[in-house]
Amino acid sequence: MEQIIYTIRNIRGEMKIPPSMAIDLYIIGESDTVVKNKKIIEALIKTSKIEVTKSAPELPFSATGAVGDLKILIPLPKELAEKEMDRLEKGREKLSHQIGQLRNQLANEGFLANANPAFVEKQKQTLKSAEAELQAIMAKLDSTL
């Protein structure tokens, strides 16, 4: 139970959902513990609805978390969803720019010939990391459209 409460609070914090705002909460998976302790969750987290189900409902933009075999979904209110979309779009633009700069730098033969090999390797790792992060952001953006 503690981990479920922690995960829900963590999602709220990451998504900047104020503690005073009641949320809809969906817990996907089989757990008698959650069903039995629904009142405790309601007491510790301001919710307007808690639904425990075996399959994920079709929801608009939502934040997710996992605790063991359980998946936690919190649909975001429209105004927060728009802010999150803006944040993701800014992140996408920033990463696209960074990736372009790194690719240009690593394509420059003069840079490769004169730079410290350790620095070149670090730049390649930075490029891989940025590309992976961009893919994650693109997946989030695609899933919300």
Biotite code that builds the C-alpha atoms (Angstrom):
import biotite.structure as struc

atoms = struc.array([
    struc.Atom([0.000, 0.000, 0.000], chain_id="A", res_id=1, res_name="MET", atom_name="CA", element="C"),
    struc.Atom([2.795, 2.401, 0.879], chain_id="A", res_id=2, res_name="GLU", atom_name="CA", element="C"),
    struc.Atom([4.353, 1.998, -2.565], chain_id="A", res_id=3, res_name="GLN", atom_name="CA", element="C"),
    struc.Atom([1.009, 2.633, -4.280], chain_id="A", res_id=4, res_name="ILE", atom_name="CA", element="C"),
    struc.Atom([0.466, 5.846, -2.283], chain_id="A", res_id=5, res_name="ILE", atom_name="CA", element="C"),
    struc.Atom([4.068, 6.909, -2.960], chain_id="A", res_id=6, res_name="TYR", atom_name="CA", element="C"),
    struc.Atom([3.686, 6.286, -6.708], chain_id="A", res_id=7, res_name="THR", atom_name="CA", element="C"),
    struc.Atom([0.425, 8.237, -6.911], chain_id="A", res_id=8, res_name="ILE", atom_name="CA", element="C"),
    struc.Atom([1.928, 11.178, -5.033], chain_id="A", res_id=9, res_name="ARG", atom_name="CA", element="C"),
    struc.Atom([5.020, 11.013, -7.217], chain_id="A", res_id=10, res_name="ASN", atom_name="CA", element="C"),
    struc.Atom([2.897, 11.146, -10.388], chain_id="A", res_id=11, res_name="ILE", atom_name="CA", element="C"),
    struc.Atom([0.998, 14.129, -8.996], chain_id="A", res_id=12, res_name="ARG", atom_name="CA", element="C"),
    struc.Atom([4.288, 15.891, -8.273], chain_id="A", res_id=13, res_name="GLY", atom_name="CA", element="C"),
    struc.Atom([5.808, 15.150, -11.680], chain_id="A", res_id=14, res_name="GLU", atom_name="CA", element="C"),
    struc.Atom([2.681, 16.335, -13.477], chain_id="A", res_id=15, res_name="MET", atom_name="CA", element="C"),
    struc.Atom([2.320, 19.342, -11.179], chain_id="A", res_id=16, res_name="LYS", atom_name="CA", element="C"),
    struc.Atom([-1.188, 18.326, -10.101], chain_id="A", res_id=17, res_name="ILE", atom_name="CA", element="C"),
    struc.Atom([-1.921, 20.304, -6.927], chain_id="A", res_id=18, res_name="PRO", atom_name="CA", element="C"),
    struc.Atom([-2.670, 18.157, -3.855], chain_id="A", res_id=19, res_name="PRO", atom_name="CA", element="C"),
    struc.Atom([-5.882, 20.146, -3.411], chain_id="A", res_id=20, res_name="SER", atom_name="CA", element="C"),
    struc.Atom([-7.204, 19.000, -6.808], chain_id="A", res_id=21, res_name="MET", atom_name="CA", element="C"),
    struc.Atom([-9.325, 15.847, -6.754], chain_id="A", res_id=22, res_name="ALA", atom_name="CA", element="C"),
    struc.Atom([-8.204, 13.296, -9.325], chain_id="A", res_id=23, res_name="ILE", atom_name="CA", element="C"),
    struc.Atom([-9.703, 10.275, -11.023], chain_id="A", res_id=24, res_name="ASP", atom_name="CA", element="C"),
    struc.Atom([-7.579, 7.234, -10.282], chain_id="A", res_id=25, res_name="LEU", atom_name="CA", element="C"),
    struc.Atom([-7.508, 3.976, -12.221], chain_id="A", res_id=26, res_name="TYR", atom_name="CA", element="C"),
    struc.Atom([-5.590, 0.984, -10.894], chain_id="A", res_id=27, res_name="ILE", atom_name="CA", element="C"),
    struc.Atom([-5.169, -1.736, -13.499], chain_id="A", res_id=28, res_name="ILE", atom_name="CA", element="C"),
    struc.Atom([-4.432, -5.284, -12.372], chain_id="A", res_id=29, res_name="GLY", atom_name="CA", element="C"),
    struc.Atom([-5.653, -7.785, -9.841], chain_id="A", res_id=30, res_name="GLU", atom_name="CA", element="C"),
    struc.Atom([-5.236, -6.741, -6.236], chain_id="A", res_id=31, res_name="SER", atom_name="CA", element="C"),
    struc.Atom([-7.532, -7.584, -3.365], chain_id="A", res_id=32, res_name="ASP", atom_name="CA", element="C"),
    struc.Atom([-5.322, -5.393, -1.187], chain_id="A", res_id=33, res_name="THR", atom_name="CA", element="C"),
    struc.Atom([-6.212, -2.286, -3.190], chain_id="A", res_id=34, res_name="VAL", atom_name="CA", element="C"),
    struc.Atom([-9.930, -3.094, -3.135], chain_id="A", res_id=35, res_name="VAL", atom_name="CA", element="C"),
    struc.Atom([-9.867, -3.736, 0.616], chain_id="A", res_id=36, res_name="LYS", atom_name="CA", element="C"),
    struc.Atom([-7.897, -0.556, 1.312], chain_id="A", res_id=37, res_name="ASN", atom_name="CA", element="C"),
    struc.Atom([-9.725, 1.785, -1.059], chain_id="A", res_id=38, res_name="LYS", atom_name="CA", element="C"),
    struc.Atom([-10.868, 3.971, 1.861], chain_id="A", res_id=39, res_name="LYS", atom_name="CA", element="C"),
    struc.Atom([-7.262, 4.412, 3.009], chain_id="A", res_id=40, res_name="ILE", atom_name="CA", element="C"),
    struc.Atom([-6.252, 5.580, -0.469], chain_id="A", res_id=41, res_name="ILE", atom_name="CA", element="C"),
    struc.Atom([-9.199, 7.996, -0.499], chain_id="A", res_id=42, res_name="GLU", atom_name="CA", element="C"),
    struc.Atom([-8.150, 9.336, 2.905], chain_id="A", res_id=43, res_name="ALA", atom_name="CA", element="C"),
    struc.Atom([-4.510, 9.868, 1.918], chain_id="A", res_id=44, res_name="LEU", atom_name="CA", element="C"),
    struc.Atom([-5.017, 11.147, -1.619], chain_id="A", res_id=45, res_name="ILE", atom_name="CA", element="C"),
    struc.Atom([-7.727, 13.534, -2.742], chain_id="A", res_id=46, res_name="LYS", atom_name="CA", element="C"),
    struc.Atom([-9.670, 11.582, -5.350], chain_id="A", res_id=47, res_name="THR", atom_name="CA", element="C"),
    struc.Atom([-12.993, 12.054, -7.063], chain_id="A", res_id=48, res_name="SER", atom_name="CA", element="C"),
    struc.Atom([-13.061, 8.452, -8.252], chain_id="A", res_id=49, res_name="LYS", atom_name="CA", element="C"),
    struc.Atom([-11.039, 5.270, -7.711], chain_id="A", res_id=50, res_name="ILE", atom_name="CA", element="C"),
    struc.Atom([-11.568, 2.414, -10.116], chain_id="A", res_id=51, res_name="GLU", atom_name="CA", element="C"),
    struc.Atom([-9.803, -0.945, -9.867], chain_id="A", res_id=52, res_name="VAL", atom_name="CA", element="C"),
    struc.Atom([-10.031, -2.872, -13.126], chain_id="A", res_id=53, res_name="THR", atom_name="CA", element="C"),
    struc.Atom([-8.310, -5.733, -14.928], chain_id="A", res_id=54, res_name="LYS", atom_name="CA", element="C"),
    struc.Atom([-7.854, -3.903, -18.231], chain_id="A", res_id=55, res_name="SER", atom_name="CA", element="C"),
    struc.Atom([-6.869, -0.343, -19.005], chain_id="A", res_id=56, res_name="ALA", atom_name="CA", element="C"),
    struc.Atom([-9.747, 1.927, -20.032], chain_id="A", res_id=57, res_name="PRO", atom_name="CA", element="C"),
    struc.Atom([-9.422, 4.191, -23.050], chain_id="A", res_id=58, res_name="GLU", atom_name="CA", element="C"),
    struc.Atom([-8.457, 7.488, -21.478], chain_id="A", res_id=59, res_name="LEU", atom_name="CA", element="C"),
    struc.Atom([-7.430, 10.835, -22.852], chain_id="A", res_id=60, res_name="PRO", atom_name="CA", element="C"),
    struc.Atom([-3.980, 12.102, -21.934], chain_id="A", res_id=61, res_name="PHE", atom_name="CA", element="C"),
    struc.Atom([-3.004, 10.454, -18.663], chain_id="A", res_id=62, res_name="SER", atom_name="CA", element="C"),
    struc.Atom([0.000, 9.995, -16.415], chain_id="A", res_id=63, res_name="ALA", atom_name="CA", element="C"),
    struc.Atom([1.054, 6.451, -15.573], chain_id="A", res_id=64, res_name="THR", atom_name="CA", element="C"),
    struc.Atom([3.059, 4.630, -12.963], chain_id="A", res_id=65, res_name="GLY", atom_name="CA", element="C"),
    struc.Atom([3.703, 1.022, -12.028], chain_id="A", res_id=66, res_name="ALA", atom_name="CA", element="C"),
    struc.Atom([3.839, -0.799, -8.713], chain_id="A", res_id=67, res_name="VAL", atom_name="CA", element="C"),
    struc.Atom([4.663, -4.464, -9.155], chain_id="A", res_id=68, res_name="GLY", atom_name="CA", element="C"),
    struc.Atom([1.981, -5.968, -11.402], chain_id="A", res_id=69, res_name="ASP", atom_name="CA", element="C"),
    struc.Atom([-0.294, -2.964, -10.980], chain_id="A", res_id=70, res_name="LEU", atom_name="CA", element="C"),
    struc.Atom([-0.472, -0.025, -13.358], chain_id="A", res_id=71, res_name="LYS", atom_name="CA", element="C"),
    struc.Atom([-1.698, 3.326, -12.079], chain_id="A", res_id=72, res_name="ILE", atom_name="CA", element="C"),
    struc.Atom([-3.396, 5.784, -14.455], chain_id="A", res_id=73, res_name="LEU", atom_name="CA", element="C"),
    struc.Atom([-4.326, 9.353, -13.624], chain_id="A", res_id=74, res_name="ILE", atom_name="CA", element="C"),
    struc.Atom([-6.152, 11.198, -16.425], chain_id="A", res_id=75, res_name="PRO", atom_name="CA", element="C"),
    struc.Atom([-4.928, 14.771, -16.566], chain_id="A", res_id=76, res_name="LEU", atom_name="CA", element="C"),
    struc.Atom([-7.392, 17.651, -16.535], chain_id="A", res_id=77, res_name="PRO", atom_name="CA", element="C"),
    struc.Atom([-7.500, 19.487, -19.853], chain_id="A", res_id=78, res_name="LYS", atom_name="CA", element="C"),
    struc.Atom([-5.534, 22.528, -18.659], chain_id="A", res_id=79, res_name="GLU", atom_name="CA", element="C"),
    struc.Atom([-2.759, 20.330, -17.249], chain_id="A", res_id=80, res_name="LEU", atom_name="CA", element="C"),
    struc.Atom([-2.737, 18.174, -20.390], chain_id="A", res_id=81, res_name="ALA", atom_name="CA", element="C"),
    struc.Atom([-2.195, 21.292, -22.503], chain_id="A", res_id=82, res_name="GLU", atom_name="CA", element="C"),
    struc.Atom([0.685, 22.398, -20.272], chain_id="A", res_id=83, res_name="LYS", atom_name="CA", element="C"),
    struc.Atom([2.233, 18.934, -20.503], chain_id="A", res_id=84, res_name="GLU", atom_name="CA", element="C"),
    struc.Atom([1.904, 18.976, -24.306], chain_id="A", res_id=85, res_name="MET", atom_name="CA", element="C"),
    struc.Atom([3.653, 22.363, -24.392], chain_id="A", res_id=86, res_name="ASP", atom_name="CA", element="C"),
    struc.Atom([6.415, 21.049, -22.116], chain_id="A", res_id=87, res_name="ARG", atom_name="CA", element="C"),
    struc.Atom([6.910, 17.970, -24.294], chain_id="A", res_id=88, res_name="LEU", atom_name="CA", element="C"),
    struc.Atom([6.944, 20.073, -27.468], chain_id="A", res_id=89, res_name="GLU", atom_name="CA", element="C"),
    struc.Atom([9.602, 22.406, -26.022], chain_id="A", res_id=90, res_name="LYS", atom_name="CA", element="C"),
    struc.Atom([11.654, 19.385, -24.990], chain_id="A", res_id=91, res_name="GLY", atom_name="CA", element="C"),
    struc.Atom([11.328, 17.947, -28.495], chain_id="A", res_id=92, res_name="ARG", atom_name="CA", element="C"),
    struc.Atom([12.516, 21.196, -30.078], chain_id="A", res_id=93, res_name="GLU", atom_name="CA", element="C"),
    struc.Atom([15.464, 21.512, -27.690], chain_id="A", res_id=94, res_name="LYS", atom_name="CA", element="C"),
    struc.Atom([16.561, 17.912, -28.244], chain_id="A", res_id=95, res_name="LEU", atom_name="CA", element="C"),
    struc.Atom([16.170, 18.176, -32.023], chain_id="A", res_id=96, res_name="SER", atom_name="CA", element="C"),
    struc.Atom([18.434, 21.223, -32.006], chain_id="A", res_id=97, res_name="HIS", atom_name="CA", element="C"),
    struc.Atom([20.982, 19.502, -29.739], chain_id="A", res_id=98, res_name="GLN", atom_name="CA", element="C"),
    struc.Atom([20.979, 16.367, -31.910], chain_id="A", res_id=99, res_name="ILE", atom_name="CA", element="C"),
    struc.Atom([21.529, 18.473, -35.038], chain_id="A", res_id=100, res_name="GLY", atom_name="CA", element="C"),
    struc.Atom([24.511, 20.210, -33.448], chain_id="A", res_id=101, res_name="GLN", atom_name="CA", element="C"),
    struc.Atom([26.037, 16.933, -32.259], chain_id="A", res_id=102, res_name="LEU", atom_name="CA", element="C"),
    struc.Atom([25.583, 15.289, -35.672], chain_id="A", res_id=103, res_name="ARG", atom_name="CA", element="C"),
    struc.Atom([27.223, 18.257, -37.409], chain_id="A", res_id=104, res_name="ASN", atom_name="CA", element="C"),
    struc.Atom([30.103, 18.188, -34.948], chain_id="A", res_id=105, res_name="GLN", atom_name="CA", element="C"),
    struc.Atom([30.625, 14.434, -35.349], chain_id="A", res_id=106, res_name="LEU", atom_name="CA", element="C"),
    struc.Atom([30.394, 14.700, -39.157], chain_id="A", res_id=107, res_name="ALA", atom_name="CA", element="C"),
    struc.Atom([33.167, 17.331, -39.222], chain_id="A", res_id=108, res_name="ASN", atom_name="CA", element="C"),
    struc.Atom([36.393, 15.552, -40.251], chain_id="A", res_id=109, res_name="GLU", atom_name="CA", element="C"),
    struc.Atom([38.515, 18.374, -38.820], chain_id="A", res_id=110, res_name="GLY", atom_name="CA", element="C"),
    struc.Atom([36.887, 17.989, -35.422], chain_id="A", res_id=111, res_name="PHE", atom_name="CA", element="C"),
    struc.Atom([37.339, 14.211, -35.444], chain_id="A", res_id=112, res_name="LEU", atom_name="CA", element="C"),
    struc.Atom([41.006, 14.513, -36.444], chain_id="A", res_id=113, res_name="ALA", atom_name="CA", element="C"),
    struc.Atom([41.913, 17.128, -33.823], chain_id="A", res_id=114, res_name="ASN", atom_name="CA", element="C"),
    struc.Atom([39.677, 16.332, -30.859], chain_id="A", res_id=115, res_name="ALA", atom_name="CA", element="C"),
    struc.Atom([40.609, 14.127, -27.935], chain_id="A", res_id=116, res_name="ASN", atom_name="CA", element="C"),
    struc.Atom([39.252, 10.601, -28.661], chain_id="A", res_id=117, res_name="PRO", atom_name="CA", element="C"),
    struc.Atom([37.687, 10.447, -25.190], chain_id="A", res_id=118, res_name="ALA", atom_name="CA", element="C"),
    struc.Atom([35.781, 13.673, -25.896], chain_id="A", res_id=119, res_name="PHE", atom_name="CA", element="C"),
    struc.Atom([34.613, 12.353, -29.277], chain_id="A", res_id=120, res_name="VAL", atom_name="CA", element="C"),
    struc.Atom([33.347, 9.189, -27.575], chain_id="A", res_id=121, res_name="GLU", atom_name="CA", element="C"),
    struc.Atom([31.581, 11.293, -24.936], chain_id="A", res_id=122, res_name="LYS", atom_name="CA", element="C"),
    struc.Atom([29.863, 13.301, -27.685], chain_id="A", res_id=123, res_name="GLN", atom_name="CA", element="C"),
    struc.Atom([28.744, 10.074, -29.385], chain_id="A", res_id=124, res_name="LYS", atom_name="CA", element="C"),
    struc.Atom([27.261, 8.856, -26.101], chain_id="A", res_id=125, res_name="GLN", atom_name="CA", element="C"),
    struc.Atom([25.550, 12.219, -25.594], chain_id="A", res_id=126, res_name="THR", atom_name="CA", element="C"),
    struc.Atom([24.070, 11.898, -29.091], chain_id="A", res_id=127, res_name="LEU", atom_name="CA", element="C"),
    struc.Atom([22.758, 8.380, -28.375], chain_id="A", res_id=128, res_name="LYS", atom_name="CA", element="C"),
    struc.Atom([21.249, 9.545, -25.097], chain_id="A", res_id=129, res_name="SER", atom_name="CA", element="C"),
    struc.Atom([19.602, 12.571, -26.718], chain_id="A", res_id=130, res_name="ALA", atom_name="CA", element="C"),
    struc.Atom([18.182, 10.409, -29.516], chain_id="A", res_id=131, res_name="GLU", atom_name="CA", element="C"),
    struc.Atom([16.715, 7.947, -26.994], chain_id="A", res_id=132, res_name="ALA", atom_name="CA", element="C"),
    struc.Atom([15.197, 10.804, -24.991], chain_id="A", res_id=133, res_name="GLU", atom_name="CA", element="C"),
    struc.Atom([13.739, 12.306, -28.173], chain_id="A", res_id=134, res_name="LEU", atom_name="CA", element="C"),
    struc.Atom([12.166, 8.956, -29.084], chain_id="A", res_id=135, res_name="GLN", atom_name="CA", element="C"),
    struc.Atom([10.554, 8.775, -25.636], chain_id="A", res_id=136, res_name="ALA", atom_name="CA", element="C"),
    struc.Atom([9.148, 12.296, -26.002], chain_id="A", res_id=137, res_name="ILE", atom_name="CA", element="C"),
    struc.Atom([7.883, 11.543, -29.506], chain_id="A", res_id=138, res_name="MET", atom_name="CA", element="C"),
    struc.Atom([6.152, 8.390, -28.220], chain_id="A", res_id=139, res_name="ALA", atom_name="CA", element="C"),
    struc.Atom([4.436, 10.431, -25.497], chain_id="A", res_id=140, res_name="LYS", atom_name="CA", element="C"),
    struc.Atom([3.374, 13.066, -28.009], chain_id="A", res_id=141, res_name="LEU", atom_name="CA", element="C"),
    struc.Atom([2.071, 10.414, -30.432], chain_id="A", res_id=142, res_name="ASP", atom_name="CA", element="C"),
    struc.Atom([0.102, 8.662, -27.704], chain_id="A", res_id=143, res_name="SER", atom_name="CA", element="C"),
    struc.Atom([-1.650, 11.878, -26.725], chain_id="A", res_id=144, res_name="THR", atom_name="CA", element="C"),
    struc.Atom([-2.754, 12.956, -30.184], chain_id="A", res_id=145, res_name="LEU", atom_name="CA", element="C"),
])
